[in-house]
Amino acid sequence: MPIGVVLLLAALPTLSESRNLAAPAIDVPRTVLSILGVGALTYGLIEGGSQGWTSGPILTSLVAAAVILVVFVAVEQRNPTPMMPLRMFRNSLFTVSNAAMVMVGFSLMGSVFFFSQFFVTVQGASILDSGLETLPISLGMAIVSPFAGRPAARYGFRIVVTAGMALAGVGLLTLGFVHADTGYGNVWWRLAITGTGFALSMSPLTGAAIQSVSPQEGGLASGISSGKAPPP
């Protein structure tokens, strides 16, 4: 929260407000459908491992998610002002960039979650120490992300994203060799490499998604892309 307050105060005098006067009003029924569908799917995926994938609550949750999301898509296709225009996915650049962002999101959250648990349950670190020990991923992303767009603009999204995902893959591969007796001095650099690779991928992927649509849909494209992976 303190970091958010500082960023808000710093942004107020520098960022100008823009409005889309032609933007439709918030559609409550479609919003509720999307929340229920994604919520049911999230519950099923999170609790499936502990309750069992064939248990009643999990099967009910996953089936409900599938039905609700199908209804949502059907409603979206018939609406002249959809919340998420499916036609955007006909653009190969938009589709590929979002698919890559899904992989980055799963890899990033999976590695952070796994190693925070590893430091506590395997190596006996405290919760605070575990959070500090996973910082190299976040620091690598925070340092590299602001500069990732420049090489992407100069050399193209494909080269930079490929390099970033390859670097993240190398980092994740090296993390696979960490064991209970591995000292932190031999772990932090692996986390830093992984975070740096993710940083090189995420910003250009979002930029590619925005570039693939019209300027009026840039905010929507950014929201769809950014929603598939957590920020650094």
C-alpha positions as CSV (number, residue, x, y, z in Angstrom):
1,M,0.0,0.0,0.0
2,P,2.7,2.6,0.8
3,I,4.4,1.9,-2.6
4,G,1.0,2.3,-4.3
5,V,0.4,5.7,-2.5
6,V,3.8,7.0,-3.5
7,L,3.3,6.0,-7.2
8,L,-0.2,7.6,-7.2
9,L,1.1,10.9,-5.8
10,A,4.0,10.8,-8.4
11,A,1.6,10.1,-11.3
12,L,-1.0,12.7,-10.5
13,P,1.0,15.8,-11.7
14,T,2.5,14.0,-14.7
15,L,-0.3,11.8,-16.2
16,S,-3.2,13.5,-18.0
17,E,-6.6,12.0,-18.0
18,S,-8.2,10.8,-21.2
19,R,-11.8,9.8,-21.8
20,N,-13.6,7.9,-24.5
21,L,-16.9,9.7,-24.7
22,A,-18.2,6.9,-27.0
23,A,-17.5,4.2,-24.5
24,P,-20.6,2.2,-23.6
25,A,-21.9,2.0,-20.0
26,I,-20.8,-0.9,-17.8
27,D,-22.9,-4.0,-18.7
28,V,-23.8,-5.5,-15.3
29,P,-25.2,-8.9,-16.5
30,R,-22.2,-9.6,-18.7
31,T,-19.8,-8.5,-16.0
32,V,-21.5,-10.8,-13.5
33,L,-21.3,-13.7,-16.0
34,S,-17.6,-13.2,-16.5
35,I,-16.9,-13.0,-12.7
36,L,-18.9,-16.1,-12.0
37,G,-17.3,-18.1,-14.8
38,V,-13.8,-17.1,-14.0
39,G,-14.4,-17.4,-10.3
40,A,-15.8,-21.0,-10.6
41,L,-12.9,-22.0,-12.8
42,T,-10.3,-20.5,-10.4
43,Y,-11.9,-22.3,-7.4
44,G,-11.9,-25.6,-9.3
45,L,-8.2,-25.3,-10.3
46,I,-7.0,-24.2,-6.9
47,E,-8.9,-26.7,-4.8
48,G,-8.8,-29.6,-7.2
49,G,-5.4,-30.8,-5.9
50,S,-6.5,-30.9,-2.3
51,Q,-10.2,-32.0,-2.7
52,G,-9.6,-34.4,-5.6
53,W,-10.3,-33.7,-9.2
54,T,-13.2,-36.1,-9.3
55,S,-14.8,-34.8,-6.1
56,G,-18.3,-33.4,-6.3
57,P,-17.5,-29.8,-5.5
58,I,-14.7,-29.6,-8.0
59,L,-16.6,-31.3,-10.8
60,T,-19.5,-29.0,-10.1
61,S,-17.3,-26.0,-10.1
62,L,-15.6,-26.9,-13.4
63,V,-18.8,-27.8,-15.2
64,A,-20.4,-24.6,-13.9
65,A,-17.4,-22.6,-15.2
66,A,-17.7,-24.2,-18.6
67,V,-21.4,-23.5,-18.9
68,I,-21.2,-20.0,-17.7
69,L,-18.3,-19.1,-19.9
70,V,-20.0,-20.6,-23.0
71,V,-23.1,-18.5,-22.2
72,F,-20.8,-15.4,-21.8
73,V,-19.2,-16.0,-25.2
74,A,-22.6,-16.5,-26.8
75,V,-23.9,-13.3,-25.3
76,E,-20.7,-11.4,-26.3
77,Q,-21.1,-12.6,-30.0
78,R,-24.6,-11.2,-30.2
79,N,-23.8,-7.8,-28.6
80,P,-22.8,-4.9,-30.8
81,T,-20.5,-3.6,-28.0
82,P,-18.8,-6.7,-26.5
83,M,-16.7,-6.4,-23.4
84,M,-14.0,-8.5,-25.1
85,P,-14.4,-8.5,-28.9
86,L,-13.6,-12.1,-30.0
87,R,-12.7,-10.7,-33.5
88,M,-9.5,-9.4,-32.0
89,F,-8.2,-13.0,-31.7
90,R,-8.4,-13.3,-35.5
91,N,-5.3,-11.2,-35.6
92,S,-2.4,-13.6,-35.4
93,L,-0.1,-11.1,-33.6
94,F,-2.7,-10.5,-30.9
95,T,-3.5,-14.2,-30.4
96,V,0.2,-15.3,-30.3
97,S,1.2,-12.5,-27.9
98,N,-1.6,-13.4,-25.5
99,A,-0.9,-17.1,-25.7
100,A,2.7,-16.4,-24.9
101,M,1.6,-14.1,-22.0
102,V,-0.4,-17.1,-20.6
103,M,2.7,-19.2,-20.6
104,V,4.8,-16.4,-18.9
105,G,2.1,-16.0,-16.3
106,F,1.9,-19.7,-15.4
107,S,5.7,-20.0,-15.3
108,L,6.2,-16.8,-13.2
109,M,3.6,-17.5,-10.6
110,G,4.5,-21.2,-10.5
111,S,8.2,-20.5,-9.8
112,V,7.5,-17.8,-7.2
113,F,5.0,-19.9,-5.4
114,F,7.1,-23.0,-5.5
115,F,10.3,-21.4,-4.2
116,S,8.6,-19.4,-1.5
117,Q,7.2,-22.7,-0.2
118,F,10.6,-24.4,-0.8
119,F,12.5,-21.9,1.3
120,V,10.0,-22.3,4.2
121,T,9.1,-26.0,4.2
122,V,12.3,-27.5,2.9
123,Q,15.1,-25.1,4.0
124,G,13.4,-23.8,7.2
125,A,13.3,-20.1,6.4
126,S,10.8,-17.8,8.0
127,I,8.0,-16.2,6.0
128,L,9.8,-12.9,5.9
129,D,13.1,-14.5,4.9
130,S,11.3,-16.5,2.2
131,G,9.9,-13.3,0.8
132,L,13.3,-11.6,0.8
133,E,14.9,-14.7,-0.8
134,T,12.5,-14.6,-3.8
135,L,13.2,-10.9,-4.4
136,P,15.7,-11.5,-7.2
137,I,12.9,-12.4,-9.5
138,S,11.0,-9.2,-8.7
139,L,14.1,-7.1,-8.8
140,G,15.2,-8.5,-12.1
141,M,11.8,-7.7,-13.5
142,A,11.6,-4.2,-12.0
143,I,15.1,-3.2,-13.3
144,V,14.8,-4.7,-16.8
145,S,11.1,-4.1,-17.6
146,P,11.3,-0.3,-18.1
147,F,14.0,-0.8,-20.7
148,A,12.6,-3.9,-22.5
149,G,10.5,-1.8,-24.9
150,R,13.5,-0.1,-26.5
151,P,15.1,-3.1,-28.0
152,A,11.7,-4.4,-29.0
153,A,11.0,-1.2,-30.9
154,R,14.5,-1.3,-32.5
155,Y,14.8,-5.0,-33.3
156,G,11.2,-6.2,-33.3
157,F,9.0,-7.9,-30.8
158,R,9.8,-11.4,-32.1
159,I,13.6,-11.2,-31.4
160,V,13.3,-9.7,-27.9
161,V,10.4,-11.9,-26.7
162,T,12.2,-15.0,-28.0
163,A,15.4,-14.0,-26.2
164,G,13.5,-13.3,-23.0
165,M,11.6,-16.5,-23.0
166,A,14.7,-18.5,-23.8
167,L,16.5,-16.7,-20.9
168,A,13.6,-17.4,-18.6
169,G,13.6,-21.0,-19.7
170,V,17.3,-21.3,-18.9
171,G,16.7,-19.8,-15.5
172,L,13.8,-22.2,-14.8
173,L,16.0,-25.1,-16.0
174,T,18.8,-24.2,-13.6
175,L,16.2,-23.9,-10.7
176,G,15.2,-27.5,-11.4
177,F,18.7,-28.5,-10.1
178,V,18.2,-26.8,-6.7
179,H,17.9,-29.3,-3.8
180,A,17.5,-29.1,0.0
181,D,21.2,-28.5,0.7
182,T,21.7,-25.9,-2.0
183,G,23.0,-22.7,-0.4
184,Y,21.2,-19.4,-1.2
185,G,24.4,-18.1,-2.8
186,N,23.9,-20.7,-5.5
187,V,20.1,-19.9,-5.9
188,W,19.7,-16.2,-6.1
189,W,21.4,-15.8,-9.5
190,R,19.1,-18.5,-10.9
191,L,16.1,-16.5,-9.7
192,A,17.5,-13.3,-11.1
193,I,18.1,-14.9,-14.6
194,T,14.5,-16.1,-14.6
195,G,13.1,-12.7,-13.6
196,T,15.2,-10.9,-16.2
197,G,13.9,-13.3,-18.9
198,F,10.3,-12.7,-17.9
199,A,10.9,-8.9,-17.9
200,L,12.3,-9.0,-21.5
201,S,9.1,-10.9,-22.5
202,M,6.2,-9.3,-20.7
203,S,6.5,-5.6,-21.8
204,P,7.1,-6.4,-25.5
205,L,4.3,-8.9,-25.5
206,T,1.9,-6.3,-24.1
207,G,3.2,-3.8,-26.7
208,A,2.7,-6.3,-29.5
209,A,-0.9,-6.9,-28.4
210,I,-1.6,-3.1,-28.3
211,Q,0.1,-2.6,-31.7
212,S,-2.1,-5.3,-33.3
213,V,-5.3,-3.4,-32.7
214,S,-6.7,0.1,-33.5
215,P,-5.7,3.0,-31.2
216,Q,-9.3,3.0,-29.8
217,E,-8.9,-0.6,-28.6
218,G,-5.4,-0.1,-27.2
219,G,-6.6,0.0,-23.6
220,L,-8.8,-3.1,-24.1
221,A,-5.9,-5.0,-25.6
222,S,-3.6,-3.9,-22.8
223,G,-6.1,-5.0,-20.2
224,I,-6.6,-8.4,-21.9
225,S,-2.8,-9.0,-22.2
226,S,-1.8,-7.7,-18.7
227,G,-4.6,-9.8,-17.1
228,K,-2.8,-13.0,-18.2
229,A,0.3,-12.3,-16.1
230,P,1.0,-10.5,-12.9
231,P,3.0,-7.3,-12.9
232,P,6.5,-7.3,-11.5
